[in-house]
């Protein structure tokens, strides 16, 4: 009988990567962990809940997040969220001190952006041609929107309902024309969801379409580094509107370019993982996935 080393045997047993299929399992695991994190459930308990083997769960999570399920559980606990917040002010201060407050700002995705004029915003995107495509991502199927100037929108498909995801995006720019063009958006998706392709010499161009206030909020979001977090009140202070936390919250919720403009890194003052347009479970998943790329425990 052939003697296969345990590590090799586990690797052979692990199923091939399938971004959307992986996330369907991961979403169920994250939802379970978010409900049971105080109990610190075992790998066996997680596996039983989702109907997979412990080997499958372990390797799926390591491949998906770069973290074990236990480490991921630590990354999404309230204590960890508070630890992130403890460093947010100094991180934002540093970002502004080194000049990361202008249109040429780069963050972990190496983004350069431009805001559309108030007139273009008020026209609801009239005259714009929005090309879109659906693509796999670590967080389920994604929808990407692009103009000739660059990426304009990024959202997610829930329960396979592409029509709902497209309608969500179209409501943001009711005057624009739309054309499905996955050949155009596929290279953008490949760059966005592969950290190996986040290169400073090839910044991703993003077009931000919103009110002046919304643009200021979204620009501030770009200064929150990978593995860090901030609060609505911190952002309000940064843009010179310290009493506008509610308005900031509304602007964060309208961010049309999720993940790239990291609204998922905004937490409640207590460290709570507050509302997210694409669902709290997905927000937890993104934060955990990012934790795996910053060496978080």
Secondary structure, DSSP 8 states (H G I E B T S, - for coil): -----HHHHHHHHS----HHHHHHHHHHHHHHHHHHGGG---HHHHHHHHT--HHHHHHHHHHHHSS-HHHHHHHTSHHHHHHHHHTHHHHHHHHHHTTTTSTT---TT-EEEEE--HHHHHTTTTT-EEEEEEE--TTS-EEEEEETTEEEEEEE-STT-HHHHHHHHHTT-TTSEEEE-HHHHHHHHHHHT-GGG--TTS-EEEEE-S-HHHHHHHHHHTTS-TT--EEHHHHHHHTT-TT-HHHHHHHHHT-SBTTTS-GGGEE-TTS-----TT-HHHHHHHHHHHHTTTT--
